[in-house]
Amino acid sequence: MYLLLGLFVGSLLPIQTAFNSKMRGIVQSPFLASLFSFAIGTLFFL
């Protein structure tokens, strides 16, 4: 069970990197891209 969870979480890291890269291209600022990513992640966990 923990092995599958680890594999799943590990597979999300490249997706997050791709999302951050695309977001940086859209907003033209790495700081705003980080802010949006953090805000979306925070809302997801609430």
CHARMM internal coordinates of N, CA and C (Angstrom, degrees):
IC EDIT
DIST 1 N 1 CA 1.4513
DIST 1 CA 1 C 1.5302
ANGL 1 N 1 CA 1 C 110.76
DIST 1 C 2 N 1.3340
ANGL 1 CA 1 C 2 N 116.16
DIHE 1 N 1 CA 1 C 2 N -48.67
DIST 2 N 2 CA 1.4615
ANGL 1 C 2 N 2 CA 119.47
DIHE 1 CA 1 C 2 N 2 CA -179.68
DIST 2 CA 2 C 1.5209
ANGL 2 N 2 CA 2 C 111.59
DIHE 1 C 2 N 2 CA 2 C -67.27
DIST 2 C 3 N 1.3135
ANGL 2 CA 2 C 3 N 116.57
DIHE 2 N 2 CA 2 C 3 N -31.14
DIST 3 N 3 CA 1.4595
ANGL 2 C 3 N 3 CA 120.28
DIHE 2 CA 2 C 3 N 3 CA 177.28
DIST 3 CA 3 C 1.5226
ANGL 3 N 3 CA 3 C 110.13
DIHE 2 C 3 N 3 CA 3 C -64.12
DIST 3 C 4 N 1.3188
ANGL 3 CA 3 C 4 N 117.16
DIHE 3 N 3 CA 3 C 4 N -44.70
DIST 4 N 4 CA 1.4657
ANGL 3 C 4 N 4 CA 120.64
DIHE 3 CA 3 C 4 N 4 CA 178.58
DIST 4 CA 4 C 1.5249
ANGL 4 N 4 CA 4 C 111.41
DIHE 3 C 4 N 4 CA 4 C -64.80
DIST 4 C 5 N 1.3144
ANGL 4 CA 4 C 5 N 116.46
DIHE 4 N 4 CA 4 C 5 N -39.39
DIST 5 N 5 CA 1.4597
ANGL 4 C 5 N 5 CA 120.19
DIHE 4 CA 4 C 5 N 5 CA 177.44
DIST 5 CA 5 C 1.5228
ANGL 5 N 5 CA 5 C 110.62
DIHE 4 C 5 N 5 CA 5 C -63.43
DIST 5 C 6 N 1.3182
ANGL 5 CA 5 C 6 N 117.13
DIHE 5 N 5 CA 5 C 6 N -42.95
DIST 6 N 6 CA 1.4592
ANGL 5 C 6 N 6 CA 121.20
DIHE 5 CA 5 C 6 N 6 CA 177.90
DIST 6 CA 6 C 1.5165
ANGL 6 N 6 CA 6 C 112.30
DIHE 5 C 6 N 6 CA 6 C -63.06
DIST 6 C 7 N 1.3181
ANGL 6 CA 6 C 7 N 116.77
DIHE 6 N 6 CA 6 C 7 N -41.02
DIST 7 N 7 CA 1.4654
ANGL 6 C 7 N 7 CA 120.35
DIHE 6 CA 6 C 7 N 7 CA 177.45
DIST 7 CA 7 C 1.5251
ANGL 7 N 7 CA 7 C 111.31
DIHE 6 C 7 N 7 CA 7 C -65.14
DIST 7 C 8 N 1.3173
ANGL 7 CA 7 C 8 N 116.32
DIHE 7 N 7 CA 7 C 8 N -40.26
DIST 8 N 8 CA 1.4605
ANGL 7 C 8 N 8 CA 120.34
DIHE 7 CA 7 C 8 N 8 CA 179.19
DIST 8 CA 8 C 1.5249
ANGL 8 N 8 CA 8 C 111.23
DIHE 7 C 8 N 8 CA 8 C -64.32
DIST 8 C 9 N 1.3185
ANGL 8 CA 8 C 9 N 116.76
DIHE 8 N 8 CA 8 C 9 N -49.06
DIST 9 N 9 CA 1.4619
ANGL 8 C 9 N 9 CA 120.87
DIHE 8 CA 8 C 9 N 9 CA -179.67
DIST 9 CA 9 C 1.5271
ANGL 9 N 9 CA 9 C 110.37
DIHE 8 C 9 N 9 CA 9 C -63.85
DIST 9 C 10 N 1.3167
ANGL 9 CA 9 C 10 N 117.17
DIHE 9 N 9 CA 9 C 10 N -39.62
DIST 10 N 10 CA 1.4543
ANGL 9 C 10 N 10 CA 120.73
DIHE 9 CA 9 C 10 N 10 CA 177.97
DIST 10 CA 10 C 1.5155
ANGL 10 N 10 CA 10 C 112.66
DIHE 9 C 10 N 10 CA 10 C -64.24
DIST 10 C 11 N 1.3188
ANGL 10 CA 10 C 11 N 116.98
DIHE 10 N 10 CA 10 C 11 N -31.09
DIST 11 N 11 CA 1.4636
ANGL 10 C 11 N 11 CA 119.78
DIHE 10 CA 10 C 11 N 11 CA 179.02
DIST 11 CA 11 C 1.5202
ANGL 11 N 11 CA 11 C 111.89
DIHE 10 C 11 N 11 CA 11 C -75.27
DIST 11 C 12 N 1.3243
ANGL 11 CA 11 C 12 N 118.01
DIHE 11 N 11 CA 11 C 12 N -16.85
DIST 12 N 12 CA 1.4587
ANGL 11 C 12 N 12 CA 120.88
DIHE 11 CA 11 C 12 N 12 CA 179.56
DIST 12 CA 12 C 1.5287
ANGL 12 N 12 CA 12 C 112.66
DIHE 11 C 12 N 12 CA 12 C -79.02
DIST 12 C 13 N 1.3129
ANGL 12 CA 12 C 13 N 118.04
DIHE 12 N 12 CA 12 C 13 N -22.31
DIST 13 N 13 CA 1.4647
ANGL 12 C 13 N 13 CA 120.40
DIHE 12 CA 12 C 13 N 13 CA -177.95
DIST 13 CA 13 C 1.5256
ANGL 13 N 13 CA 13 C 113.19
DIHE 12 C 13 N 13 CA 13 C -60.72
DIST 13 C 14 N 1.3325
ANGL 13 CA 13 C 14 N 120.35
DIHE 13 N 13 CA 13 C 14 N -46.79
DIST 14 N 14 CA 1.4720
ANGL 13 C 14 N 14 CA 118.68
DIHE 13 CA 13 C 14 N 14 CA 177.21
DIST 14 CA 14 C 1.5258
ANGL 14 N 14 CA 14 C 112.65
DIHE 13 C 14 N 14 CA 14 C -64.39
DIST 14 C 15 N 1.3193
ANGL 14 CA 14 C 15 N 116.83
DIHE 14 N 14 CA 14 C 15 N -31.28
DIST 15 N 15 CA 1.4677
ANGL 14 C 15 N 15 CA 119.85
DIHE 14 CA 14 C 15 N 15 CA 177.93
DIST 15 CA 15 C 1.5216
ANGL 15 N 15 CA 15 C 109.70
DIHE 14 C 15 N 15 CA 15 C -66.53
DIST 15 C 16 N 1.3253
ANGL 15 CA 15 C 16 N 117.27
DIHE 15 N 15 CA 15 C 16 N -41.73
DIST 16 N 16 CA 1.4655
ANGL 15 C 16 N 16 CA 121.33
DIHE 15 CA 15 C 16 N 16 CA 178.26
DIST 16 CA 16 C 1.5227
ANGL 16 N 16 CA 16 C 110.89
DIHE 15 C 16 N 16 CA 16 C -64.19
DIST 16 C 17 N 1.3160
ANGL 16 CA 16 C 17 N 117.46
DIHE 16 N 16 CA 16 C 17 N -40.38
DIST 17 N 17 CA 1.4631
ANGL 16 C 17 N 17 CA 121.35
DIHE 16 CA 16 C 17 N 17 CA 178.30
DIST 17 CA 17 C 1.5200
ANGL 17 N 17 CA 17 C 110.79
DIHE 16 C 17 N 17 CA 17 C -62.97
DIST 17 C 18 N 1.3191
ANGL 17 CA 17 C 18 N 116.91
DIHE 17 N 17 CA 17 C 18 N -44.28
DIST 18 N 18 CA 1.4670
ANGL 17 C 18 N 18 CA 120.76
DIHE 17 CA 17 C 18 N 18 CA 178.70
DIST 18 CA 18 C 1.5252
ANGL 18 N 18 CA 18 C 110.81
DIHE 17 C 18 N 18 CA 18 C -64.44
DIST 18 C 19 N 1.3208
ANGL 18 CA 18 C 19 N 116.91
DIHE 18 N 18 CA 18 C 19 N -40.41
DIST 19 N 19 CA 1.4620
ANGL 18 C 19 N 19 CA 120.94
DIHE 18 CA 18 C 19 N 19 CA 178.53
DIST 19 CA 19 C 1.5267
ANGL 19 N 19 CA 19 C 110.73
DIHE 18 C 19 N 19 CA 19 C -62.78
DIST 19 C 20 N 1.3284
ANGL 19 CA 19 C 20 N 116.85
DIHE 19 N 19 CA 19 C 20 N -45.23
DIST 20 N 20 CA 1.4631
ANGL 19 C 20 N 20 CA 120.36
DIHE 19 CA 19 C 20 N 20 CA 179.63
DIST 20 CA 20 C 1.5235
ANGL 20 N 20 CA 20 C 111.28
DIHE 19 C 20 N 20 CA 20 C -62.89
DIST 20 C 21 N 1.3141
ANGL 20 CA 20 C 21 N 116.98
DIHE 20 N 20 CA 20 C 21 N -40.29
DIST 21 N 21 CA 1.4601
ANGL 20 C 21 N 21 CA 120.76
DIHE 20 CA 20 C 21 N 21 CA 179.62
DIST 21 CA 21 C 1.5257
ANGL 21 N 21 CA 21 C 111.09
DIHE 20 C 21 N 21 CA 21 C -64.49
DIST 21 C 22 N 1.3089
ANGL 21 CA 21 C 22 N 116.73
DIHE 21 N 21 CA 21 C 22 N -44.80
DIST 22 N 22 CA 1.4630
ANGL 21 C 22 N 22 CA 120.55
DIHE 21 CA 21 C 22 N 22 CA 179.55
DIST 22 CA 22 C 1.5279
ANGL 22 N 22 CA 22 C 110.46
DIHE 21 C 22 N 22 CA 22 C -66.49
DIST 22 C 23 N 1.3176
ANGL 22 CA 22 C 23 N 117.20
DIHE 22 N 22 CA 22 C 23 N -41.19
DIST 23 N 23 CA 1.4633
ANGL 22 C 23 N 23 CA 121.06
DIHE 22 CA 22 C 23 N 23 CA 179.49
DIST 23 CA 23 C 1.5262
ANGL 23 N 23 CA 23 C 111.08
DIHE 22 C 23 N 23 CA 23 C -63.40
DIST 23 C 24 N 1.3396
ANGL 23 CA 23 C 24 N 117.21
DIHE 23 N 23 CA 23 C 24 N -38.90
DIST 24 N 24 CA 1.4591
ANGL 23 C 24 N 24 CA 120.66
DIHE 23 CA 23 C 24 N 24 CA 178.32
DIST 24 CA 24 C 1.5199
ANGL 24 N 24 CA 24 C 110.44
DIHE 23 C 24 N 24 CA 24 C -62.30
DIST 24 C 25 N 1.3281
ANGL 24 CA 24 C 25 N 117.22
DIHE 24 N 24 CA 24 C 25 N -37.61
DIST 25 N 25 CA 1.4573
ANGL 24 C 25 N 25 CA 120.65
DIHE 24 CA 24 C 25 N 25 CA 177.71
DIST 25 CA 25 C 1.5190
ANGL 25 N 25 CA 25 C 112.45
DIHE 24 C 25 N 25 CA 25 C -67.50
DIST 25 C 26 N 1.3179
ANGL 25 CA 25 C 26 N 116.74
DIHE 25 N 25 CA 25 C 26 N -32.95
DIST 26 N 26 CA 1.4675
ANGL 25 C 26 N 26 CA 120.65
DIHE 25 CA 25 C 26 N 26 CA -178.52
DIST 26 CA 26 C 1.5243
ANGL 26 N 26 CA 26 C 110.90
DIHE 25 C 26 N 26 CA 26 C -74.87
DIST 26 C 27 N 1.3312
ANGL 26 CA 26 C 27 N 117.84
DIHE 26 N 26 CA 26 C 27 N -47.23
DIST 27 N 27 CA 1.4682
ANGL 26 C 27 N 27 CA 120.91
DIHE 26 CA 26 C 27 N 27 CA -174.75
DIST 27 CA 27 C 1.5225
ANGL 27 N 27 CA 27 C 113.02
DIHE 26 C 27 N 27 CA 27 C -91.66
DIST 27 C 28 N 1.3335
ANGL 27 CA 27 C 28 N 117.76
DIHE 27 N 27 CA 27 C 28 N -7.99
DIST 28 N 28 CA 1.4675
ANGL 27 C 28 N 28 CA 123.62
DIHE 27 CA 27 C 28 N 28 CA 177.24
DIST 28 CA 28 C 1.5291
ANGL 28 N 28 CA 28 C 113.64
DIHE 27 C 28 N 28 CA 28 C 61.08
DIST 28 C 29 N 1.3132
ANGL 28 CA 28 C 29 N 116.92
DIHE 28 N 28 CA 28 C 29 N 25.89
DIST 29 N 29 CA 1.4563
ANGL 28 C 29 N 29 CA 120.45
DIHE 28 CA 28 C 29 N 29 CA 178.24
DIST 29 CA 29 C 1.5276
ANGL 29 N 29 CA 29 C 109.17
DIHE 28 C 29 N 29 CA 29 C -152.66
DIST 29 C 30 N 1.3339
ANGL 29 CA 29 C 30 N 117.39
DIHE 29 N 29 CA 29 C 30 N 124.01
DIST 30 N 30 CA 1.4617
ANGL 29 C 30 N 30 CA 118.17
DIHE 29 CA 29 C 30 N 30 CA 177.99
DIST 30 CA 30 C 1.5334
ANGL 30 N 30 CA 30 C 112.25
DIHE 29 C 30 N 30 CA 30 C -66.19
DIST 30 C 31 N 1.3227
ANGL 30 CA 30 C 31 N 117.06
DIHE 30 N 30 CA 30 C 31 N -28.28
DIST 31 N 31 CA 1.4627
ANGL 30 C 31 N 31 CA 120.25
DIHE 30 CA 30 C 31 N 31 CA -179.99
DIST 31 CA 31 C 1.5289
ANGL 31 N 31 CA 31 C 111.22
DIHE 30 C 31 N 31 CA 31 C -70.09
DIST 31 C 32 N 1.3384
ANGL 31 CA 31 C 32 N 116.96
DIHE 31 N 31 CA 31 C 32 N -43.91
DIST 32 N 32 CA 1.4609
ANGL 31 C 32 N 32 CA 119.76
DIHE 31 CA 31 C 32 N 32 CA 177.50
DIST 32 CA 32 C 1.5232
ANGL 32 N 32 CA 32 C 111.12
DIHE 31 C 32 N 32 CA 32 C -67.25
DIST 32 C 33 N 1.3230
ANGL 32 CA 32 C 33 N 116.94
DIHE 32 N 32 CA 32 C 33 N -37.04
DIST 33 N 33 CA 1.4614
ANGL 32 C 33 N 33 CA 120.38
DIHE 32 CA 32 C 33 N 33 CA 177.71
DIST 33 CA 33 C 1.5267
ANGL 33 N 33 CA 33 C 109.94
DIHE 32 C 33 N 33 CA 33 C -61.73
DIST 33 C 34 N 1.3222
ANGL 33 CA 33 C 34 N 117.16
DIHE 33 N 33 CA 33 C 34 N -42.07
DIST 34 N 34 CA 1.4643
ANGL 33 C 34 N 34 CA 121.01
DIHE 33 CA 33 C 34 N 34 CA 177.98
DIST 34 CA 34 C 1.5219
ANGL 34 N 34 CA 34 C 111.02
DIHE 33 C 34 N 34 CA 34 C -65.49
DIST 34 C 35 N 1.3199
ANGL 34 CA 34 C 35 N 116.48
DIHE 34 N 34 CA 34 C 35 N -40.59
DIST 35 N 35 CA 1.4625
ANGL 34 C 35 N 35 CA 120.67
DIHE 34 CA 34 C 35 N 35 CA 178.99
DIST 35 CA 35 C 1.5232
ANGL 35 N 35 CA 35 C 110.93
DIHE 34 C 35 N 35 CA 35 C -62.12
DIST 35 C 36 N 1.3317
ANGL 35 CA 35 C 36 N 117.27
DIHE 35 N 35 CA 35 C 36 N -46.70
DIST 36 N 36 CA 1.4642
ANGL 35 C 36 N 36 CA 120.78
DIHE 35 CA 35 C 36 N 36 CA 178.96
DIST 36 CA 36 C 1.5234
ANGL 36 N 36 CA 36 C 111.02
DIHE 35 C 36 N 36 CA 36 C -62.61
DIST 36 C 37 N 1.3170
ANGL 36 CA 36 C 37 N 116.52
DIHE 36 N 36 CA 36 C 37 N -43.60
DIST 37 N 37 CA 1.4609
ANGL 36 C 37 N 37 CA 120.57
DIHE 36 CA 36 C 37 N 37 CA -179.67
DIST 37 CA 37 C 1.5296
ANGL 37 N 37 CA 37 C 110.47
DIHE 36 C 37 N 37 CA 37 C -61.92
DIST 37 C 38 N 1.3196
ANGL 37 CA 37 C 38 N 116.56
DIHE 37 N 37 CA 37 C 38 N -44.45
DIST 38 N 38 CA 1.4615
ANGL 37 C 38 N 38 CA 121.00
DIHE 37 CA 37 C 38 N 38 CA 179.31
DIST 38 CA 38 C 1.5245
ANGL 38 N 38 CA 38 C 110.98
DIHE 37 C 38 N 38 CA 38 C -64.67
DIST 38 C 39 N 1.3364
ANGL 38 CA 38 C 39 N 117.00
DIHE 38 N 38 CA 38 C 39 N -42.34
DIST 39 N 39 CA 1.4640
ANGL 38 C 39 N 39 CA 121.07
DIHE 38 CA 38 C 39 N 39 CA -179.25
DIST 39 CA 39 C 1.5265
ANGL 39 N 39 CA 39 C 111.11
DIHE 38 C 39 N 39 CA 39 C -64.72
DIST 39 C 40 N 1.3193
ANGL 39 CA 39 C 40 N 117.05
DIHE 39 N 39 CA 39 C 40 N -42.99
DIST 40 N 40 CA 1.4628
ANGL 39 C 40 N 40 CA 120.43
DIHE 39 CA 39 C 40 N 40 CA 179.45
DIST 40 CA 40 C 1.5268
ANGL 40 N 40 CA 40 C 110.30
DIHE 39 C 40 N 40 CA 40 C -65.22
DIST 40 C 41 N 1.3272
ANGL 40 CA 40 C 41 N 116.84
DIHE 40 N 40 CA 40 C 41 N -41.81
DIST 41 N 41 CA 1.4603
ANGL 40 C 41 N 41 CA 120.42
DIHE 40 CA 40 C 41 N 41 CA 177.36
DIST 41 CA 41 C 1.5174
ANGL 41 N 41 CA 41 C 112.28
DIHE 40 C 41 N 41 CA 41 C -62.88
DIST 41 C 42 N 1.3267
ANGL 41 CA 41 C 42 N 116.29
DIHE 41 N 41 CA 41 C 42 N -40.01
DIST 42 N 42 CA 1.4637
ANGL 41 C 42 N 42 CA 120.64
DIHE 41 CA 41 C 42 N 42 CA 178.69
DIST 42 CA 42 C 1.5236
ANGL 42 N 42 CA 42 C 110.80
DIHE 41 C 42 N 42 CA 42 C -64.68
DIST 42 C 43 N 1.3302
ANGL 42 CA 42 C 43 N 116.91
DIHE 42 N 42 CA 42 C 43 N -44.63
DIST 43 N 43 CA 1.4635
ANGL 42 C 43 N 43 CA 120.33
DIHE 42 CA 42 C 43 N 43 CA 178.48
DIST 43 CA 43 C 1.5226
ANGL 43 N 43 CA 43 C 111.57
DIHE 42 C 43 N 43 CA 43 C -63.54
DIST 43 C 44 N 1.3228
ANGL 43 CA 43 C 44 N 116.45
DIHE 43 N 43 CA 43 C 44 N -35.49
DIST 44 N 44 CA 1.4596
ANGL 43 C 44 N 44 CA 120.65
DIHE 43 CA 43 C 44 N 44 CA 179.43
DIST 44 CA 44 C 1.5267
ANGL 44 N 44 CA 44 C 111.11
DIHE 43 C 44 N 44 CA 44 C -62.49
DIST 44 C 45 N 1.3291
ANGL 44 CA 44 C 45 N 117.03
DIHE 44 N 44 CA 44 C 45 N -37.88
DIST 45 N 45 CA 1.4592
ANGL 44 C 45 N 45 CA 120.50
DIHE 44 CA 44 C 45 N 45 CA -177.07
DIST 45 CA 45 C 1.5229
ANGL 45 N 45 CA 45 C 113.76
DIHE 44 C 45 N 45 CA 45 C -84.91
DIST 45 C 46 N 1.3162
ANGL 45 CA 45 C 46 N 117.83
DIHE 45 N 45 CA 45 C 46 N -8.58
DIST 46 N 46 CA 1.4746
ANGL 45 C 46 N 46 CA 120.05
DIHE 45 CA 45 C 46 N 46 CA 177.94
DIST 46 CA 46 C 1.4623
ANGL 46 N 46 CA 46 C 110.28
DIHE 45 C 46 N 46 CA 46 C -83.27
END
COOR INIT
IC SEED 1 N 1 CA 1 C
IC BUILD
